[in-house]
Amino acid sequence: LDVAPGEFVCLLGASGCGKSTLLSLIAGLGAPTSGGIEVTVGRPALMFQEPALLPWLTAAGNVELALKARRVGRRDRAGQAERLLSLVNLAGQGRKRVHELSGGMRQRVALARALAQDSRLLLMDEPFAALDAITRDALHEELIRLWSEQQLSIVFVTHNVREAVRLGQRVLLMSSRPGRIVRE
C-alpha cells in the first residue's frame, strides 16, 4: 500500500477484517508480525471512531492538549486552538464543555485536535460511523474542504461503501481472515 502526498485513500471492508489494525500499525501503535511499514512524513495524526475528548476540559482545552504535546508555548496555544476550531466550523465554541456539544460537534473538536498535531498524514478510523446521516454528510463536505485546503494525505477507514466512494480518490477493498487488500 502506497499513499502519495496529498492523496485521500479509503480502506473499505467488513467489520473485523483488519482495517483498524492496519491503521494502528501505520500510526506506530504496534509492530507488524511480518513485512514493514514506512511513514515518510513524520508521525501521523490519528482520529478515532469515538471522539475521546476529556470531559473536564473545554473544546478549546481538548485541542490545546495536542498543541501542548507538540510543545507549543502557553501564550500561543489559545490562539491556535481557536483558529483550528474555526477551521472545523466551531468558531466561538471553544469555551463549551464536552457535555454541551452534539455528537457532530464532538467529532469536529476531535478533528481539530488531530489537525493540531500538525502532521501531513491524517489517519481516520471510522470517525463518522456513530453520527446521523445529515451530520455525517455535512462532515464529509467539511473533511473534503479541509483535505483540499490543508493538502493532507488521508487514510480513512470505513465499512460504508457510500462513504468510501464519496470521499476517497482511491478505495481499497480488504478481505477478511486474513485481512488483505484484494481490490482497488
FIGUTOR-777900 format. One record per residue: residue number from 1; x, y, z of N, C-alpha, C in turn. Coordinates in steps of 0.2 Angstrom, whole numbers. Layout:
<pts>
 seq neast nnorth   nup caeast canorth  caup ceast cnorth   cup
 NUM     X      Y     Z      X       Y     Z     X      Y     Z
...
</pts>
This chain:
<pts>
 seq neast nnorth   nup caeast canorth  caup ceast cnorth   cup
   1     4     -6     0      0       0     0     4      6     0
   2     4     10    -5      7      17    -5     2     22    -5
   3     3     27    -1     -1      33    -1     3     39    -4
   4     1     42    -9      5      48   -12     4     54    -7
   5     8     59    -7      7      65    -4     1     68    -7
   6    -4     71    -2    -10      74    -4   -15     69    -6
   7   -14     63    -6    -19      58    -8   -24     56    -2
   8   -31     55    -4    -36      53     0   -38     45    -1
   9   -36     41     3    -37      34     2   -42     31     7
  10   -47     27     5    -51      24     9   -50     17    10
  11   -50     14    16    -49       7    17   -56      4    18
  12   -59      0    14    -66      -2    15   -66    -10    16
  13   -70    -12    21    -71     -19    22   -75    -20    28
  14   -77    -27    28    -82     -29    33   -79    -28    40
  15   -83    -27    45    -81     -27    52   -76    -33    54
  16   -71    -32    57    -66     -37    59   -61    -39    54
  17   -61    -36    48    -56     -38    43   -49    -35    44
  18   -48    -31    48    -41     -28    50   -40    -21    48
  19   -45    -18    46    -44     -11    44   -41     -6    49
  20   -44     -7    55    -42      -3    61   -35     -5    63
  21   -34    -12    63    -27     -14    64   -22    -11    60
  22   -23    -11    53    -18      -8    49   -17     -1    50
  23   -23      3    52    -22      10    53   -17     10    60
  24   -19      6    65    -14       6    71    -7      5    69
  25    -6      1    65      1      -1    63     4      5    59
  26     0      8    55      3      14    51     4     20    56
  27     0     20    62      1      25    67     7     24    71
  28    10     18    71     15      16    75    13     14    82
  29     7     12    83      4       9    89     5      2    90
  30     8     -1    85     10      -8    86    15    -10    80
  31    18    -16    80     23     -18    75    20    -24    71
  32    21    -24    65     18     -29    61    22    -36    62
  33    19    -41    61     22     -48    63    26    -50    57
  34    25    -47    51     30     -48    45    29    -42    41
  35    34    -41    37     34     -35    32    36    -29    36
  36    35    -23    33     37     -17    36    32    -11    34
  37    32     -6    38     29       0    37    33      6    37
  38    33     10    32     37      16    32    33     22    31
  39    33     26    36     30      33    35    35     38    34
  40    35     42    29     40      46    27    38     54    29
  41    33     55    32     31      62    33    31     63    41
  42    34     60    45     34      61    52    29     57    55
  43    27     58    61     22      55    65    15     57    62
  44    11     52    60      4      53    58     0     55    64
  45    -6     59    62    -11      61    67   -16     56    66
  46   -19     54    72    -24      49    72   -31     51    75
  47   -36     50    71    -43      52    74   -47     45    75
  48   -49     44    81    -53      38    82   -60     38    81
  49   -63     32    81    -70      32    80   -74     36    85
  50   -72     35    91    -75      39    97   -71     46    97
  51   -74     51    99    -70      57    99   -65     57   105
  52   -66     53   110    -61      53   115   -58     59   118
  53   -63     64   119    -62      70   122   -62     70   130
  54   -58     74   133    -58      74   140   -63     78   143
  55   -68     75   147    -74      79   148   -73     85   153
  56   -68     85   157    -66      90   161   -63     96   158
  57   -61     96   151    -59     101   148   -64    104   143
  58   -63    110   141    -67     113   136   -65    111   129
  59   -69    113   124    -67     111   117   -60    114   116
  60   -59    120   117    -53     123   116   -47    119   120
  61   -49    117   126    -44     114   130   -42    107   128
  62   -47    104   124    -45      97   121   -41     98   115
  63   -41    104   112    -37     105   106   -30    107   108
  64   -30    111   114    -24     114   116   -20    108   119
  65   -23    103   121    -19      97   124   -14     94   118
  66   -17     94   112    -12      92   107    -7     97   105
  67    -8    103   106     -3     108   105     2    108   110
  68     0    107   116      4     106   122     9    100   121
  69     7     95   118     11      89   117    16     90   112
  70    14     95   107     19      97   102    24    103   105
  71    23    104   111     27     109   114    26    116   112
  72    20    118   110     18     125   108    17    129   114
  73    20    135   115     20     139   121    13    140   123
  74    13    141   129      6     143   133     3    149   129
  75     7    154   128      4     160   125     1    159   118
  76     4    155   114      1     153   108    -4    148   107
  77    -5    144   112    -10     138   112   -17    141   111
  78   -19    146   115    -26     148   114   -28    150   108
  79   -24    154   105    -25     157    98   -25    152    93
  80   -20    147    93    -20     142    88   -26    137    89
  81   -28    136    95    -34     132    96   -40    135    93
  82   -41    141    94    -47     145    91   -47    145    84
  83   -41    145    81    -40     145    74   -42    138    71
  84   -40    133    75    -41     126    72   -49    125    73
  85   -52    127    79    -59     126    80   -63    130    74
  86   -61    136    72    -64     140    67   -63    136    60
  87   -57    132    59    -56     128    53   -61    123    52
  88   -64    120    58    -69     115    58   -76    117    59
  89   -77    124    58    -83     127    59   -86    127    66
  90   -81    128    71    -84     129    78   -81    135    81
  91   -81    140    77    -79     147    79   -83    149    85
  92   -80    151    90    -84     154    96   -87    148   101
  93   -85    142    99    -87     137   104   -82    134   108
  94   -76    137   108    -71     134   112   -72    134   120
  95   -76    138   123    -77     138   130   -82    132   132
  96   -86    129   127    -91     124   129   -87    118   131
  97   -90    115   136    -88     108   139   -91    103   134
  98   -88     97   135    -89      91   131   -97     90   131
  99  -100     90   137   -107      88   138  -111     93   135
 100  -109     99   133   -113     104   130  -113    103   122
 101  -109     99   119   -108      98   112  -112     92   109
 102  -115     93   103   -118      87   100  -113     82    98
 103  -115     77    95   -110      72    93  -106     74    87
 104  -109     78    82   -106      81    77  -101     86    79
 105  -102     90    84    -98      95    87   -92     92    90
 106   -93     86    94    -88      82    97   -83     80    92
 107   -85     77    86    -81      75    81   -77     80    78
 108   -80     86    77    -76      92    75   -71     94    79
 109   -72     94    86    -67      95    91   -61     90    90
 110   -63     84    89    -58      78    88   -54     79    82
 111   -57     82    77    -54      83    70   -49     89    71
 112   -51     94    75    -47     100    76   -41     98    80
 113   -42     93    85    -36      91    89   -32     87    85
 114   -34     83    80    -30      79    76   -26     84    71
 115   -29     89    69    -26      94    65   -20     98    69
 116   -21     98    75    -17     102    80   -10     98    80
 117   -10     92    78     -4      88    78     1     90    73
 118    -2     94    68      2      97    63     6     91    59
 119     2     86    57      5      81    53     3     81    46
 120     6     79    41      4      79    34     0     73    32
 121     0     68    37     -4      62    36    -9     61    42
 122   -15     61    40    -21      60    44   -24     53    44
 123   -24     50    49    -27      43    49   -34     43    53
 124   -39     41    50    -46      42    52   -49     35    53
 125   -51     33    59    -54      26    60   -61     27    61
 126   -65     26    56    -72      27    56   -75     32    60
 127   -73     38    59    -74      44    63   -81     46    63
 128   -85     44    58    -92      47    57   -97     41    58
 129   -95     35    60    -99      30    60  -105     30    65
 130  -104     34    70   -110      34    75  -114     40    74
 131  -113     44    69   -117      50    68  -123     49    63
 132  -128     53    64   -134      53    59  -132     55    52
 133  -136     53    47   -134      54    40  -133     61    38
 134  -137     66    41   -137      73    39  -130     75    42
 135  -128     74    48   -122      76    51  -116     73    48
 136  -117     67    46   -111      63    43  -110     67    36
 137  -115     68    32   -114      71    25  -111     78    26
 138  -113     82    31   -110      89    32  -103     88    34
 139  -101     83    38    -94      82    40   -90     79    34
 140   -93     76    30    -90      74    23   -88     80    19
 141   -92     84    19    -91      90    15   -85     94    18
 142   -85     95    25    -80      99    28   -73     95    28
 143   -73     88    28    -67      85    28   -64     86    21
 144   -68     85    15    -66      86     9   -63     93     8
 145   -66     98    11    -63     105    11   -57    106    14
 146   -56    103    20    -50     103    24   -44     99    21
 147   -46     94    18    -41      90    14   -38     94     9
 148   -42     97     5    -40     101    -1   -36    107     2
 149   -39    111     7    -35     117     9   -29    115    13
 150   -29    110    17    -23     109    21   -18    104    17
 151   -19    102    11    -15      97     7   -13     92    11
 152   -17     88    14    -16      82    18   -16     76    14
 153   -12     71    17    -14      64    15   -18     61    20
 154   -23     57    18    -28      55    22   -29     47    21
 155   -29     43    26    -31      36    26   -37     35    30
 156   -42     34    27    -49      34    30   -52     27    30
 157   -53     24    36    -56      18    37   -63     18    38
 158   -67     14    34    -74      13    34   -77      7    32
 159   -83      5    34    -86      -1    31   -92      1    27
 160   -93      8    26    -98      11    22   -96     12    15
 161   -99      8    11    -97       9     3   -98     16     1
 162  -104     19     2   -106      25     0  -101     31     3
 163   -99     30     9    -94      35    12   -87     34     8
 164   -85     28     7    -79      27     4   -78     30    -3
 165   -84     28    -7    -84      31   -14   -84     38   -14
 166   -88     41    -9    -89      48    -9   -82     52    -7
 167   -79     49    -3    -73      53     0   -66     51    -4
 168   -65     45    -5    -59      43    -7   -57     44   -15
 169   -51     46   -16    -48      46   -23   -47     39   -25
 170   -45     35   -20    -44      28   -21   -48     24   -15
 171   -51     19   -17    -54      14   -12   -51      8   -13
 172   -49      5    -7    -45      -1    -7   -50     -6    -3
 173   -52    -12    -6    -56     -16    -3   -52    -22     1
 174   -53    -23     7    -50     -28    11   -54    -34    12
 175   -51    -40    12    -54     -46    13   -53    -48    21
 176   -57    -53    23    -57     -55    30   -53    -61    30
 177   -49    -62    36    -46     -68    38   -43    -72    32
 178   -37    -70    30    -33     -65    33   -35    -58    30
 179   -34    -53    33    -35     -46    31   -30    -44    26
 180   -32    -44    19    -28     -42    14   -32    -37     9
 181   -28    -33     6    -31     -28     1   -31    -33    -5
 182   -38    -33    -7    -39     -38   -13   -41    -34   -19
 183   -43    -28   -19    -45     -24   -25   -45    -17   -24
 184   -44    -14   -29    -44      -6   -29   -49     -4   -34
</pts>
